[in-house]
Amino acid sequence: KPNASSTESVAAQAQQATTQTAAQKMLLSRSRDLLKTYIARKEVTKNVKVADRVLDAVIDASAILDGRTLNLIMKAYNSCDKSEKAIQTFEEVFGLAGDGSEKEIERINGGKLTADISALNKFTISGLLRAHAIRGDYQSAMRVLAAMEGNAEFFMDGKRTLSWSGKGDPFNMMPDTRCYNIALAAAAKKGTKEGLDAAVEIFESMPDPSLNNPIVGTPAKNLVTYNTMINGFANAGQDQSAYGVFQRLKKSCLRPDIVTYTTLIKASIKNGNIEKALDLLDDMKWIGIQPDIVSYNSIIESLCNANRLFEAKDLVNEMEMTRVSPDSMTYGLLMKGLLRANKPGPCLTLFESACSDQRTAELMENVQLYTTAISAAAALGDHERALELVSRMNRAGVKPNKKTLTALMGACIAGKKYEAAANIFMKIKNPDSYAISVGLQALCLDGRFDAALELITEQRSGQKTLKGKQVMAGYNKLLEEGLHAGEYDIARDTLSGLLGAGYIPSKITFRAIMDGMGLVPDRPFTSAAMRKMSDSTPSDGKFEFLLFVLDSLEGRKLIVDSSFYSSILVLGAQAGGLHKRIASLLTRSRKSGKQKEISVCEEESPDEACSTPITSWEEFLQDYSSYKENLGPSTVFPTVRVSTKDFGRVLAAEQGVAYRGGGRVGSRR
């Protein structure tokens, strides 16, 4: 009950407020109208400017803010995520710490911005609590509740609360259920164990709803209280605790609503329990609550993700029967589900049938749905259909986005229209990682190797749009297509860039080189295959590139894939002559990837030991004539480190290049 002194103080402040001039009262009235207009429009960026201008005008006019105007100013700041300004305004007009503590406040406007004391009430303090909730500062919210209740003994986060008793409207200072719910939401949404524990503390401090709840004291829970706590447990993955609160709600005098059930449905889906979500949907209908589009879409999405497409389609039919119209998200979920299930044909059929239906045609004029349809056309390899869908988009006034153009690139690649795919990529501004990956593929397939190499180099030199795996995939594709086109210089630059960026060639990298060059790791055994092999003589450029790869890998002491190593020997055997000779020397320099270095020239004198080192296999091939005369037991060749996998294949390939009866020439370095 308010005391006499506080009542007199309020009366004095009210008298001061009533002495404001007509111009000042008109200013506050017009300010409220202006704030209401922009808040209703949800024009976020303008809300800040309008609130700032209102405060400046109030200061210039020396007006005193009333509760309604102050509440709207704080609401404007909170609506545009400027909660710190809402808190700052509260502190400025009342001279109280916005976090409910005892700290002193320095007024930046020198006390020129004030409010009548009746403005300090549960309505403006609700705006303060909401600002703390936006910031996730539940500690400050709980101190503010204690300050409203006059509890100066409350400690939170090492700070004592300052009692606000007698400082505001004595008839509207005690926190109501809404104030408690805001603090509860701030704690529940924090996402930490401490925050959830604080939420439970607030929840349990509020009495259960009853007809016998006292008028004064801590306010009783309402439906929002239960729903907030259920949502807090659901977000924390504690579905059993959420169901426990749900059971307490059903035993109270309150009745669950659609928010309650939708929250529980999402919690069940999050924990992978689709059957429980379906049961909750049935419970809603049983007690007379009509599921809304959010409830249906949540379950449809989970069914599509679980590849239960027929059940998802049945739910869509149920929606139509119960007059809950499917929206664009509903169709998007079904189409993506069909596409993930490798059913691009039915995906396109669903899209076209919805487009031809007058009830849903307008819904399909959506960039996401068109993009999914184009992706389905790409999966079918029908680039003409994809181009036709883009034309329809433009006619409908739907502007393609990055994902749309990326899907169109994929369709052109599937239809072997590589030039068109590359041209589309060049038109995408600020492509994302997936667009760059597809664009690299398009550039490689179209033979624009310089552009592809420049793009992948940019990604490792500072423009970190692609992740490591995506960069490696780009290098691998460029290697394969460059070698396939016989662009050995591009392939050299690509491999050098890969190694220079600190990447280690994977099995996929070696496979890309082999596929690009048409290499095989095994010797042919049939006569037809041997004749075909002997008829095709590899070029010097091909063998030189392979030796360049070996030199580059040895430069970083990296292991060569066994299949790749075998394919080099098979190619040397196929070519014969000098290539076979060098392939034979490769076998004598080969060592296991796990084998320790072997000392060489053990029986030679110090003057003769390792007198003729060869530092590069590629250089050895190019200058063989100058090295030939000096080859001998003391010659040191670069080491070839080979993986121990498929060792039988390695030995078989080495037998194909072995010279019978020849002495050992050279040693491993």
PAMARMI-222547 format. One record per residue (C-alpha): x, y, z; residue number from 0. Coordinates in nm, 3 decimals, padded with zeros to 5 digits, m for minus. Example, Ala and Ser with C-alpha at 12.3 -4.5 7.8 and 13.67 -1.06 7.14 Angstrom:
! PAMARMI-222547
        u        v        w   nr
   01.230  m00.450   00.780    0
   01.367  m00.106   00.714    1
This chain:
! PAMARMI-222547
        u        v        w   nr
   00.000   00.000   00.000    0
   00.148   00.341  m00.089    1
   00.241   00.569   00.199    2
   00.138   00.931   00.237    3
   00.478   01.081   00.151    4
   00.509   00.891  m00.177    5
   00.155   00.991  m00.269    6
   00.235   01.356  m00.204    7
   00.552   01.328  m00.415    8
   00.356   01.188  m00.706    9
   00.099   01.462  m00.666   10
   00.373   01.723  m00.677   11
   00.522   01.576  m00.994   12
   00.179   01.550  m01.148   13
   00.119   01.916  m01.068   14
   00.450   02.000  m01.237   15
   00.348   01.802  m01.546   16
   00.014   01.981  m01.566   17
   00.189   02.318  m01.563   18
   00.341   02.249  m01.902   19
   00.248   02.492  m02.173   20
   00.002   02.410  m02.447   21
   00.291   02.399  m02.696   22
   00.476   02.145  m02.483   23
   00.163   01.931  m02.449   24
   00.107   01.954  m02.826   25
   00.468   01.848  m02.886   26
   00.427   01.535  m02.672   27
   00.096   01.450  m02.840   28
   00.236   01.485  m03.192   29
   00.548   01.291  m03.090   30
   00.331   01.002  m02.972   31
   00.140   01.000  m03.301   32
   00.463   01.003  m03.500   33
   00.617   00.722  m03.295   34
   00.304   00.507  m03.324   35
   00.304   00.552  m03.702   36
   00.663   00.441  m03.756   37
   00.644   00.157  m03.503   38
   00.333   00.025  m03.681   39
   00.514   00.044  m04.017   40
   00.807  m00.152  m03.870   41
   01.048   00.082  m04.046   42
   01.349  m00.021  m03.840   43
   01.604   00.228  m03.964   44
   01.363   00.522  m03.934   45
   01.252   00.429  m03.581   46
   01.595   00.523  m03.444   47
   01.599   00.858  m03.621   48
   01.243   00.940  m03.515   49
   01.309   00.851  m03.150   50
   01.629   01.059  m03.153   51
   01.447   01.355  m03.306   52
   01.167   01.332  m03.049   53
   01.418   01.342  m02.762   54
   01.600   01.639  m02.917   55
   01.270   01.825  m02.960   56
   01.167   01.752  m02.599   57
   01.499   01.885  m02.469   58
   01.480   02.198  m02.687   59
   01.125   02.268  m02.569   60
   01.215   02.195  m02.202   61
   00.916   01.962  m02.193   62
   00.872   01.690  m01.930   63
   00.815   01.341  m02.067   64
   00.504   01.158  m01.958   65
   00.479   00.780  m01.923   66
   00.306   00.718  m02.255   67
   00.559   00.916  m02.460   68
   00.857   00.763  m02.281   69
   00.714   00.414  m02.327   70
   00.681   00.471  m02.704   71
   01.036   00.608  m02.730   72
   01.177   00.299  m02.557   73
   00.958   00.074  m02.772   74
   01.092   00.241  m03.088   75
   01.450   00.178  m02.978   76
   01.377  m00.183  m02.883   77
   01.201  m00.251  m03.213   78
   01.517  m00.169  m03.411   79
   01.759  m00.359  m03.187   80
   01.889  m00.042  m03.021   81
   01.818  m00.165  m02.670   82
   02.121   00.016  m02.531   83
   01.956   00.347  m02.626   84
   01.636   00.243  m02.452   85
   01.833   00.172  m02.134   86
   02.030   00.497  m02.170   87
   01.707   00.698  m02.208   88
   01.558   00.537  m01.896   89
   01.870   00.620  m01.695   90
   01.880   00.976  m01.827   91
   01.521   01.069  m01.736   92
   01.508   00.900  m01.394   93
   01.870   00.909  m01.278   94
   01.846   00.539  m01.187   95
   02.077   00.260  m01.301   96
   01.901   00.069  m01.575   97
   02.038  m00.260  m01.443   98
   01.867  m00.209  m01.105   99
   02.197  m00.176  m00.921  100
   02.328   00.097  m00.690  101
   02.574   00.244  m00.942  102
   02.564   00.618  m00.997  103
   02.442   00.754  m01.329  104
   02.603   01.043  m01.515  105
   02.339   01.226  m01.714  106
   02.486   01.317  m02.053  107
   02.229   01.595  m02.111  108
   02.295   01.764  m01.780  109
   01.949   01.687  m01.642  110
   01.769   01.862  m01.929  111
   01.581   01.542  m02.021  112
   01.335   01.457  m01.746  113
   01.006   01.280  m01.691  114
   00.733   01.321  m01.436  115
   00.761   01.071  m01.152  116
   00.441   00.892  m01.249  117
   00.621   00.786  m01.568  118
   00.828   00.545  m01.357  119
   00.576   00.263  m01.357  120
   00.546  m00.099  m01.456  121
   00.468  m00.003  m01.815  122
   00.788   00.194  m01.882  123
   00.985  m00.054  m01.670  124
   00.849  m00.329  m01.897  125
   01.024  m00.151  m02.182  126
   01.343  m00.151  m01.976  127
   01.304  m00.524  m01.904  128
   01.245  m00.589  m02.275  129
   01.568  m00.407  m02.358  130
   01.757  m00.636  m02.120  131
   01.582  m00.938  m02.273  132
   01.694  m00.833  m02.623  133
   02.051  m00.815  m02.495  134
   02.014  m01.151  m02.318  135
   02.097  m00.981  m01.987  136
   01.877  m01.177  m01.749  137
   02.088  m01.073  m01.447  138
   01.993  m00.708  m01.497  139
   01.630  m00.807  m01.559  140
   01.616  m00.994  m01.228  141
   01.771  m00.699  m01.040  142
   01.510  m00.469  m01.195  143
   01.230  m00.697  m01.070  144
   01.380  m00.686  m00.721  145
   01.411  m00.305  m00.742  146
   01.044  m00.277  m00.835  147
   00.953  m00.491  m00.534  148
   01.170  m00.278  m00.305  149
   01.405  m00.566  m00.228  150
   01.737  m00.397  m00.149  151
   01.889  m00.723  m00.020  152
   01.888  m00.893  m00.360  153
   02.230  m00.973  m00.510  154
   02.291  m01.085  m00.868  155
   02.625  m01.112  m01.043  156
   02.799  m00.944  m00.751  157
   02.578  m00.634  m00.759  158
   02.332  m00.525  m00.492  159
   01.988  m00.400  m00.594  160
   01.876  m00.044  m00.523  161
   01.516  m00.030  m00.404  162
   01.292   00.183  m00.625  163
   01.018   00.192  m00.366  164
   00.884   00.547  m00.333  165
   01.059   00.666  m00.650  166
   00.776   00.615  m00.894  167
   00.401   00.578  m00.927  168
   00.309   00.397  m00.605  169
  m00.007   00.256  m00.762  170
   00.178   00.100  m01.060  171
   00.524   00.005  m00.935  172
   00.482  m00.358  m00.836  173
   00.577  m00.597  m01.120  174
   00.293  m00.787  m01.281  175
   00.295  m01.121  m01.465  176
   00.407  m00.952  m01.786  177
   00.719  m00.814  m01.614  178
   00.804  m01.155  m01.477  179
   00.745  m01.316  m01.817  180
   00.988  m01.075  m01.984  181
   01.259  m01.158  m01.728  182
   01.177  m01.529  m01.768  183
   01.216  m01.505  m02.146  184
   01.548  m01.322  m02.110  185
   01.685  m01.605  m01.895  186
   01.532  m01.890  m02.097  187
   01.666  m01.756  m02.428  188
   02.017  m01.703  m02.297  189
   02.111  m02.052  m02.416  190
   02.332  m02.135  m02.119  191
   02.288  m02.363  m01.818  192
   02.306  m02.062  m01.587  193
   02.038  m01.885  m01.788  194
   01.809  m02.188  m01.782  195
   01.861  m02.229  m01.408  196
   01.765  m01.863  m01.359  197
   01.455  m01.917  m01.574  198
   01.353  m02.213  m01.357  199
   01.408  m01.999  m01.047  200
   01.179  m01.725  m01.183  201
   00.921  m01.981  m01.298  202
   00.907  m02.160  m00.964  203
   00.886  m01.831  m00.772  204
   00.554  m01.755  m00.940  205
   00.250  m01.928  m00.788  206
   00.034  m02.153  m01.003  207
  m00.280  m01.983  m01.137  208
  m00.578  m02.014  m00.907  209
  m00.893  m01.827  m00.813  210
  m00.742  m01.787  m00.467  211
  m00.424  m01.606  m00.580  212
  m00.364  m01.297  m00.360  213
  m00.382  m00.952  m00.516  214
  m00.043  m00.847  m00.377  215
   00.286  m01.035  m00.384  216
   00.450  m01.228  m00.665  217
   00.211  m01.251  m00.962  218
   00.076  m01.589  m01.071  219
   00.175  m01.772  m01.385  220
  m00.030  m01.733  m01.700  221
  m00.029  m01.921  m02.030  222
   00.263  m01.712  m02.162  223
   00.465  m01.813  m01.856  224
   00.414  m02.183  m01.924  225
   00.481  m02.147  m02.297  226
   00.802  m01.951  m02.232  227
   00.933  m02.217  m01.994  228
   00.839  m02.497  m02.233  229
   01.022  m02.316  m02.513  230
   01.328  m02.267  m02.291  231
   01.351  m02.638  m02.213  232
   01.282  m02.727  m02.579  233
   01.565  m02.505  m02.705  234
   01.798  m02.662  m02.450  235
   01.711  m03.009  m02.583  236
   01.544  m03.105  m02.253  237
   01.221  m03.236  m02.404  238
   01.128  m03.437  m02.095  239
   01.141  m03.124  m01.880  240
   00.935  m02.944  m02.146  241
   00.671  m03.218  m02.132  242
   00.678  m03.195  m01.752  243
   00.583  m02.827  m01.766  244
   00.318  m02.916  m02.025  245
   00.161  m03.166  m01.786  246
   00.160  m02.904  m01.509  247
  m00.014  m02.665  m01.748  248
  m00.287  m02.918  m01.825  249
  m00.348  m02.974  m01.451  250
  m00.390  m02.600  m01.392  251
  m00.697  m02.394  m01.466  252
  m00.539  m02.284  m01.795  253
  m00.580  m02.447  m02.136  254
  m00.289  m02.511  m02.380  255
  m00.305  m02.312  m02.701  256
  m00.157  m02.353  m03.045  257
   00.173  m02.192  m02.934  258
   00.208  m02.461  m02.666  259
   00.159  m02.745  m02.910  260
   00.372  m02.591  m03.186  261
   00.659  m02.546  m02.940  262
   00.632  m02.911  m02.829  263
   00.612  m03.029  m03.190  264
   00.933  m02.844  m03.275  265
   01.100  m02.988  m02.963  266
   01.003  m03.343  m03.066  267
   01.132  m03.290  m03.418  268
   01.458  m03.142  m03.286  269
   01.512  m03.463  m03.086  270
   01.430  m03.681  m03.388  271
   01.098  m03.804  m03.250  272
   00.866  m03.758  m03.549  273
   00.609  m04.001  m03.410  274
   00.568  m03.787  m03.097  275
   00.520  m03.480  m03.316  276
   00.247  m03.659  m03.511  277
   00.079  m03.762  m03.183  278
   00.082  m03.400  m03.065  279
  m00.076  m03.294  m03.394  280
  m00.356  m03.545  m03.336  281
  m00.398  m03.423  m02.975  282
  m00.443  m03.068  m03.100  283
  m00.723  m03.171  m03.330  284
  m00.880  m03.391  m03.059  285
  m00.920  m03.101  m02.813  286
  m01.046  m02.866  m03.081  287
  m00.731  m02.664  m03.164  288
  m00.691  m02.623  m03.538  289
  m00.323  m02.672  m03.636  290
  m00.183  m02.377  m03.827  291
   00.055  m02.358  m04.118  292
   00.360  m02.347  m03.886  293
   00.264  m02.675  m03.717  294
   00.200  m02.850  m04.047  295
   00.517  m02.721  m04.215  296
   00.732  m02.826  m03.920  297
   00.613  m03.185  m03.945  298
   00.617  m03.189  m04.325  299
   00.981  m03.075  m04.320  300
   01.079  m03.352  m04.078  301
   00.895  m03.614  m04.286  302
   01.067  m03.496  m04.603  303
   01.406  m03.505  m04.432  304
   01.330  m03.864  m04.325  305
   01.232  m03.950  m04.686  306
   00.873  m04.021  m04.576  307
   00.734  m03.835  m04.875  308
   00.398  m04.011  m04.900  309
   00.313  m03.917  m04.541  310
   00.420  m03.560  m04.611  311
   00.191  m03.548  m04.915  312
  m00.095  m03.688  m04.704  313
  m00.050  m03.402  m04.458  314
  m00.074  m03.152  m04.745  315
  m00.401  m03.315  m04.850  316
  m00.521  m03.293  m04.490  317
  m00.434  m02.922  m04.483  318
  m00.647  m02.859  m04.790  319
  m00.939  m03.055  m04.640  320
  m00.925  m02.854  m04.316  321
  m00.898  m02.527  m04.509  322
  m00.541  m02.457  m04.403  323
  m00.397  m02.338  m04.732  324
  m00.044  m02.465  m04.809  325
   00.199  m02.181  m04.862  326
   00.512  m02.150  m05.074  327
   00.719  m02.301  m04.791  328
   00.499  m02.613  m04.795  329
   00.560  m02.670  m05.165  330
   00.927  m02.585  m05.125  331
   00.967  m02.853  m04.857  332
   00.797  m03.116  m05.074  333
   00.999  m03.025  m05.383  334
   01.330  m03.032  m05.196  335
   01.234  m03.364  m05.038  336
   01.167  m03.515  m05.381  337
   01.493  m03.375  m05.514  338
   01.691  m03.520  m05.221  339
   01.522  m03.854  m05.281  340
   01.659  m03.846  m05.639  341
   01.313  m03.789  m05.786  342
   01.363  m03.479  m06.002  343
   01.082  m03.580  m06.239  344
   00.809  m03.585  m05.971  345
   00.959  m03.265  m05.829  346
   00.904  m03.084  m06.159  347
   00.559  m03.241  m06.195  348
   00.455  m03.106  m05.855  349
   00.583  m02.761  m05.948  350
   00.403  m02.752  m06.282  351
   00.075  m02.885  m06.138  352
   00.080  m02.617  m05.868  353
   00.157  m02.351  m06.132  354
  m00.142  m02.461  m06.342  355
  m00.382  m02.455  m06.042  356
  m00.544  m02.113  m05.998  357
  m00.550  m02.159  m05.620  358
  m00.173  m02.204  m05.594  359
  m00.035  m02.039  m05.910  360
   00.046  m01.714  m05.730  361
   00.230  m01.902  m05.453  362
   00.467  m02.054  m05.707  363
   00.593  m01.713  m05.818  364
   00.874  m01.750  m05.570  365
   01.247  m01.745  m05.636  366
   01.317  m02.041  m05.405  367
   01.058  m02.262  m05.578  368
   01.183  m02.169  m05.924  369
   01.540  m02.239  m05.813  370
   01.442  m02.585  m05.688  371
   01.263  m02.655  m06.017  372
   01.572  m02.549  m06.213  373
   01.784  m02.779  m05.995  374
   01.544  m03.063  m06.080  375
   01.586  m02.984  m06.452  376
   01.963  m02.992  m06.400  377
   01.937  m03.334  m06.236  378
   01.751  m03.452  m06.546  379
   02.018  m03.301  m06.774  380
   01.751  m03.086  m06.939  381
   01.919  m02.748  m06.980  382
   01.652  m02.627  m07.223  383
   01.386  m02.679  m06.956  384
   01.602  m02.489  m06.707  385
   01.642  m02.195  m06.948  386
   01.267  m02.196  m07.012  387
   01.202  m02.179  m06.635  388
   01.431  m01.876  m06.606  389
   01.240  m01.707  m06.889  390
   00.914  m01.775  m06.704  391
   01.064  m01.626  m06.390  392
   01.148  m01.305  m06.571  393
   00.801  m01.282  m06.724  394
   00.646  m01.328  m06.380  395
   00.863  m01.052  m06.237  396
   01.063  m01.290  m06.018  397
   01.429  m01.188  m06.015  398
   01.678  m01.479  m06.020  399
   01.926  m01.480  m05.730  400
   02.270  m01.639  m05.690  401
   02.125  m01.981  m05.613  402
   01.903  m01.963  m05.921  403
   02.195  m01.881  m06.149  404
   02.406  m02.150  m05.983  405
   02.133  m02.406  m06.047  406
   02.115  m02.285  m06.409  407
   02.493  m02.333  m06.439  408
   02.449  m02.690  m06.317  409
   02.179  m02.751  m06.577  410
   02.401  m02.620  m06.858  411
   02.691  m02.836  m06.739  412
   02.462  m03.140  m06.729  413
   02.353  m03.058  m07.086  414
   02.721  m03.015  m07.192  415
   02.666  m02.647  m07.265  416
   02.990  m02.548  m07.099  417
   03.030  m02.209  m07.264  418
   02.684  m02.101  m07.151  419
   02.758  m02.221  m06.797  420
   03.085  m02.025  m06.786  421
   02.915  m01.711  m06.919  422
   02.646  m01.737  m06.651  423
   02.911  m01.762  m06.383  424
   03.086  m01.450  m06.507  425
   02.759  m01.257  m06.459  426
   02.716  m01.354  m06.091  427
   02.818  m01.070  m05.860  428
   02.984  m01.172  m05.535  429
   02.930  m01.548  m05.583  430
   02.909  m01.766  m05.273  431
   03.121  m02.075  m05.216  432
   02.888  m02.315  m05.398  433
   02.858  m02.083  m05.698  434
   03.238  m02.056  m05.716  435
   03.273  m02.436  m05.701  436
   03.027  m02.483  m05.987  437
   03.180  m02.188  m06.173  438
   03.528  m02.344  m06.150  439
   03.389  m02.660  m06.300  440
   03.225  m02.463  m06.582  441
   03.544  m02.268  m06.660  442
   03.750  m02.587  m06.667  443
   03.507  m02.773  m06.889  444
   03.489  m02.475  m07.126  445
   03.868  m02.466  m07.151  446
   03.910  m02.131  m06.976  447
   04.196  m02.263  m06.770  448
   04.370  m01.930  m06.710  449
   04.050  m01.781  m06.564  450
   03.995  m02.092  m06.352  451
   04.352  m02.081  m06.220  452
   04.321  m01.710  m06.141  453
   03.996  m01.776  m05.953  454
   04.136  m02.060  m05.742  455
   04.451  m01.858  m05.671  456
   04.240  m01.569  m05.542  457
   04.069  m01.807  m05.302  458
   04.394  m01.910  m05.137  459
   04.543  m01.561  m05.146  460
   04.293  m01.379  m04.927  461
   03.940  m01.413  m05.066  462
   03.840  m01.694  m04.831  463
   03.498  m01.767  m04.979  464
   03.579  m02.136  m05.032  465
   03.660  m02.380  m04.757  466
   03.968  m02.602  m04.771  467
   03.788  m02.901  m04.922  468
   03.627  m02.682  m05.185  469
   03.964  m02.530  m05.279  470
   04.111  m02.881  m05.313  471
   03.816  m02.989  m05.528  472
   03.879  m02.686  m05.751  473
   04.247  m02.772  m05.789  474
   04.161  m03.133  m05.868  475
   03.908  m03.037  m06.134  476
   04.150  m02.791  m06.293  477
   04.424  m03.055  m06.299  478
   04.198  m03.314  m06.461  479
   04.050  m03.091  m06.729  480
   04.377  m02.912  m06.801  481
   04.559  m03.241  m06.856  482
   04.270  m03.376  m07.059  483
   04.312  m03.076  m07.291  484
   04.691  m03.122  m07.302  485
   04.750  m02.791  m07.119  486
   05.057  m02.908  m06.928  487
   05.170  m02.556  m06.836  488
   04.835  m02.490  m06.669  489
   04.859  m02.825  m06.491  490
   05.209  m02.740  m06.366  491
   05.095  m02.403  m06.233  492
   04.796  m02.569  m06.070  493
   05.002  m02.832  m05.890  494
   05.257  m02.572  m05.784  495
   04.977  m02.355  m05.648  496
   04.825  m02.648  m05.462  497
   05.153  m02.738  m05.295  498
   05.251  m02.375  m05.241  499
   04.926  m02.314  m05.051  500
   05.019  m02.589  m04.808  501
   04.773  m02.852  m04.933  502
   04.868  m03.219  m04.955  503
   04.756  m03.410  m05.266  504
   04.494  m03.668  m05.178  505
   04.401  m03.992  m05.347  506
   04.142  m03.790  m05.540  507
   04.416  m03.558  m05.668  508
   04.621  m03.849  m05.803  509
   04.305  m03.999  m05.954  510
   04.230  m03.666  m06.126  511
   04.578  m03.661  m06.283  512
   04.543  m04.019  m06.400  513
   04.196  m03.962  m06.546  514
   04.306  m03.640  m06.715  515
   04.601  m03.814  m06.880  516
   04.426  m04.144  m06.946  517
   04.675  m04.342  m06.734  518
   04.620  m04.698  m06.615  519
   04.793  m04.850  m06.311  520
   04.803  m05.208  m06.442  521
   04.984  m05.372  m06.730  522
   04.758  m05.521  m06.998  523
   04.770  m05.898  m07.025  524
   04.556  m05.966  m07.332  525
   04.719  m05.953  m07.675  526
   04.460  m05.706  m07.806  527
   04.523  m05.468  m07.518  528
   04.900  m05.498  m07.562  529
   04.873  m05.421  m07.935  530
   04.654  m05.119  m07.859  531
   04.904  m05.006  m07.600  532
   05.199  m05.041  m07.836  533
   05.017  m04.848  m08.110  534
   04.981  m04.537  m07.890  535
   05.311  m04.373  m07.802  536
   05.293  m04.113  m07.522  537
   05.429  m03.768  m07.586  538
   05.737  m03.633  m07.415  539
   05.520  m03.368  m07.252  540
   05.311  m03.629  m07.074  541
   05.607  m03.818  m06.928  542
   05.788  m03.495  m06.840  543
   05.485  m03.374  m06.649  544
   05.472  m03.696  m06.449  545
   05.838  m03.657  m06.357  546
   05.762  m03.297  m06.260  547
   05.493  m03.428  m06.023  548
   05.744  m03.666  m05.862  549
   05.999  m03.385  m05.821  550
   05.738  m03.154  m05.670  551
   05.623  m03.415  m05.419  552
   05.979  m03.500  m05.318  553
   06.042  m03.130  m05.264  554
   05.801  m03.151  m04.971  555
   05.891  m03.511  m04.878  556
   05.538  m03.628  m04.967  557
   05.430  m03.982  m05.044  558
   05.320  m04.085  m05.393  559
   04.999  m04.285  m05.433  560
   05.081  m04.643  m05.528  561
   04.837  m04.651  m05.823  562
   04.979  m04.325  m05.957  563
   05.335  m04.457  m05.927  564
   05.236  m04.779  m06.105  565
   05.073  m04.582  m06.387  566
   05.401  m04.395  m06.448  567
   05.586  m04.725  m06.482  568
   05.319  m04.867  m06.713  569
   05.348  m04.555  m06.930  570
   05.728  m04.591  m06.938  571
   05.698  m04.956  m07.040  572
   05.454  m04.856  m07.312  573
   05.688  m04.589  m07.451  574
   06.005  m04.795  m07.434  575
   06.346  m04.646  m07.500  576
   06.461  m04.366  m07.272  577
   06.125  m04.344  m07.095  578
   06.142  m04.708  m07.000  579
   06.504  m04.665  m06.889  580
   06.409  m04.380  m06.655  581
   06.107  m04.574  m06.531  582
   06.346  m04.857  m06.446  583
   06.564  m04.616  m06.247  584
   06.252  m04.497  m06.064  585
   06.205  m04.848  m05.930  586
   06.560  m04.847  m05.791  587
   06.492  m04.517  m05.612  588
   06.157  m04.620  m05.476  589
   06.116  m04.667  m05.105  590
   05.820  m04.726  m04.879  591
   05.653  m04.422  m04.728  592
   05.726  m04.567  m04.383  593
   06.085  m04.675  m04.459  594
   06.371  m04.481  m04.306  595
   06.637  m04.318  m04.519  596
   06.906  m04.560  m04.639  597
   07.270  m04.462  m04.637  598
   07.426  m04.488  m04.981  599
   07.767  m04.555  m05.129  600
   07.869  m04.759  m04.824  601
   08.163  m04.934  m04.994  602
   08.305  m04.633  m05.174  603
   08.582  m04.404  m05.064  604
   08.494  m04.057  m04.935  605
   08.629  m03.900  m05.253  606
   08.408  m04.111  m05.477  607
   08.097  m04.122  m05.262  608
   07.786  m03.961  m05.412  609
   07.997  m03.770  m05.663  610
   07.724  m03.742  m05.925  611
   07.399  m03.631  m05.758  612
   07.089  m03.582  m05.974  613
   06.845  m03.338  m05.815  614
   06.550  m03.364  m06.054  615
   06.394  m03.648  m06.255  616
   06.261  m03.404  m06.514  617
   06.604  m03.246  m06.558  618
   06.753  m03.594  m06.587  619
   06.515  m03.675  m06.876  620
   06.584  m03.347  m07.056  621
   06.966  m03.367  m07.019  622
   07.007  m03.744  m07.031  623
   07.281  m03.720  m07.291  624
   07.499  m03.512  m07.059  625
   07.433  m03.738  m06.761  626
   07.470  m04.065  m06.953  627
   07.849  m04.079  m06.956  628
   07.877  m04.027  m06.579  629
   07.615  m04.280  m06.467  630
   07.755  m04.536  m06.234  631
   07.725  m04.694  m05.891  632
   07.796  m04.359  m05.726  633
   07.508  m04.176  m05.902  634
   07.247  m04.050  m05.656  635
   06.887  m04.024  m05.778  636
   06.599  m03.839  m05.606  637
   06.398  m04.058  m05.372  638
   06.051  m04.171  m05.475  639
   05.835  m04.228  m05.166  640
   05.553  m04.469  m05.250  641
   05.253  m04.569  m05.041  642
   05.257  m04.929  m04.919  643
   04.898  m04.993  m05.033  644
   04.842  m05.218  m05.337  645
   05.200  m05.339  m05.314  646
   05.127  m05.628  m05.548  647
   05.029  m05.382  m05.820  648
   05.351  m05.186  m05.760  649
   05.567  m05.498  m05.797  650
   05.384  m05.601  m06.115  651
   05.441  m05.258  m06.270  652
   05.808  m05.264  m06.170  653
   05.857  m05.598  m06.342  654
   05.737  m05.437  m06.666  655
   06.030  m05.196  m06.673  656
   06.300  m05.424  m06.528  657
   06.612  m05.494  m06.741  658
   06.725  m05.854  m06.701  659
   07.094  m05.911  m06.626  660
   07.170  m05.543  m06.578  661
   07.372  m05.424  m06.284  662
   07.247  m05.177  m06.033  663
   07.299  m04.818  m06.139  664
   07.277  m04.539  m05.892  665
   07.153  m04.506  m05.540  666
   06.873  m04.340  m05.353  667
   06.931  m04.000  m05.213  668
